[in-house]
Amino acid sequence: MTGYKKGIFILNLLLFFAVFNWMIAEKESTIKNGTLVLLDLYPLDPRSLMQGDYMRLEYEMTRDWNRGEGFVSRGYCIVKKGANDIASYERLQTSNTGLAEDEVAIKYYGSSGLVKIGAESFLFEEGQANTYERAKYGGLRVETNGSAVLVGLYDAAGQKIINNYDIE
């Protein structure tokens, strides 16, 4: 490998790690500073041989969205935060502006009939499926720009479900 090719390789490697670490820092910031909202789940429970046990999540509010003509494939789902951080669907809009004090905007994107908010699966240790069967809500931390990170599953009382392997 000649000198300039080696230099380009090292520069690309450093750029890759810089972008990767920036993405991690962004998610960590969302987890630390984001607003907690609990969304009603419509759980689906597949199993993956490569990943172990996981729960594919579908949110109750996305099942009712009209995805016909006029549906915008990218935008913001506006939810109203209620008691115990439980959120209820309000509307879809193309920007995250014009929100009431108790409203939170979550980015969504849709393609081929599916609508996603970026938190559609929850991985857990094999053998822990019984622990998460009682999940009623998906807990998301949401930044002001609308990006969301799934931080856990919650029961009907709004309490986080913690298994034997959680650090908390």
C-alpha positions in Angstrom: 0.0 0.0 0.0 1.5 3.3 -1.0 1.8 6.3 1.3 -1.2 8.3 0.0 -3.5 5.2 -0.1 -2.6 4.4 3.5 -3.2 8.0 4.5 -6.6 8.0 2.8 -7.5 4.7 4.5 -6.5 6.1 7.9 -8.5 9.3 7.3 -11.6 7.3 6.3 -11.2 5.1 9.3 -11.0 8.2 11.6 -13.9 9.8 9.9 -16.0 6.6 10.4 -15.2 6.5 14.1 -15.9 10.2 14.5 -19.4 9.9 12.9 -20.1 6.7 14.8 -19.2 8.3 18.2 -21.2 11.5 17.3 -24.2 9.3 16.7 -23.7 7.6 20.0 -23.4 10.9 21.8 -26.6 12.2 20.2 -28.5 9.1 21.4 -27.0 9.4 24.9 -28.1 13.0 25.0 -31.6 12.1 24.0 -31.8 9.5 26.7 -30.5 11.9 29.3 -32.4 15.1 28.3 -35.4 13.9 26.3 -39.0 14.1 27.4 -40.4 10.7 28.5 -43.6 9.7 26.8 -45.4 6.3 27.1 -47.2 5.1 24.0 -49.8 2.3 23.9 -48.4 -0.8 22.4 -49.8 -3.3 20.0 -47.1 -6.0 20.6 -46.0 -8.6 18.1 -43.6 -11.3 19.4 -41.3 -12.9 16.8 -38.1 -14.6 17.6 -34.8 -14.3 15.9 -32.2 -17.1 15.8 -29.4 -14.6 15.3 -30.5 -12.0 17.9 -32.2 -14.1 20.5 -35.5 -13.0 21.9 -37.0 -9.7 21.0 -40.4 -8.0 20.8 -41.4 -6.3 17.6 -43.4 -3.2 18.6 -46.3 -1.5 16.9 -47.8 1.5 18.5 -51.6 1.6 18.8 -51.8 5.1 17.4 -50.0 4.2 14.1 -52.6 1.5 13.4 -55.3 4.2 13.0 -53.5 6.6 10.7 -55.0 7.1 7.3 -52.3 6.1 4.9 -54.3 6.8 1.8 -54.0 9.6 -0.6 -52.5 12.7 0.9 -50.5 10.8 3.5 -47.1 12.5 3.9 -44.4 9.9 4.2 -42.2 12.0 6.6 -43.4 14.3 9.3 -44.2 14.6 13.0 -46.7 12.8 15.1 -48.0 15.1 17.8 -48.9 13.4 21.1 -50.4 15.0 24.2 -48.7 14.1 27.4 -51.0 13.1 30.2 -50.9 11.7 33.7 -47.9 9.3 34.5 -46.3 10.5 31.1 -48.9 8.4 29.2 -49.3 10.1 25.8 -52.3 10.2 23.5 -52.3 10.8 19.8 -53.4 14.2 18.6 -52.5 14.7 15.0 -49.9 14.5 12.2 -48.1 17.5 10.8 -45.2 18.4 8.6 -43.2 20.5 11.2 -42.5 20.4 14.9 -43.7 23.9 15.5 -46.9 25.3 16.9 -47.1 22.9 19.8 -49.1 23.4 23.0 -47.2 23.1 26.3 -48.2 19.5 27.0 -47.6 18.3 23.4 -44.6 16.5 22.1 -43.6 16.0 18.4 -42.1 12.6 17.4 -40.6 12.2 13.9 -42.1 9.5 11.8 -41.5 8.0 8.4 -43.7 5.8 6.3 -43.0 3.5 3.3 -44.9 0.7 1.6 -47.8 0.9 4.1 -45.7 0.8 7.2 -45.3 3.8 9.6 -42.2 3.9 11.9 -41.1 6.2 14.6 -37.7 4.6 14.9 -38.3 2.4 17.9 -40.0 -0.8 16.6 -38.1 -3.5 18.4 -37.0 -4.3 21.9 -34.3 -6.8 22.4 -34.0 -8.7 25.7 -32.0 -11.6 27.2 -33.1 -15.0 26.1 -35.5 -16.5 28.6 -36.8 -13.1 29.8 -40.0 -13.1 27.6 -42.3 -13.8 30.5 -40.9 -10.6 32.2 -42.1 -8.4 29.3 -45.4 -10.1 28.5 -47.2 -7.6 30.7 -45.9 -4.6 28.7 -48.6 -2.1 27.9 -46.5 0.9 26.9 -43.3 1.7 25.1 -41.3 4.4 26.9 -39.6 6.8 24.5 -37.3 9.8 25.3 -38.0 12.5 22.7 -35.8 15.5 21.9 -37.2 18.8 20.8 -36.2 18.0 17.2 -38.5 15.0 17.3 -35.9 12.2 17.4 -36.9 9.4 19.8 -35.1 6.6 21.6 -36.9 3.6 23.1 -35.8 3.4 26.8 -37.9 0.5 28.0 -41.2 -1.2 28.3 -43.8 -0.2 31.0 -46.7 -2.0 32.6 -50.3 -0.8 32.8 -49.5 1.3 35.9 -46.8 3.2 34.1 -43.9 1.5 35.9 -40.8 0.5 34.0 -40.4 -3.3 33.7 -37.0 -4.2 34.9 -35.5 -7.6 34.6 -32.6 -9.3 36.5 -30.0 -7.9 34.0 -30.9 -4.2 34.1 -28.4 -1.9 35.8 -31.1 0.4 37.2 
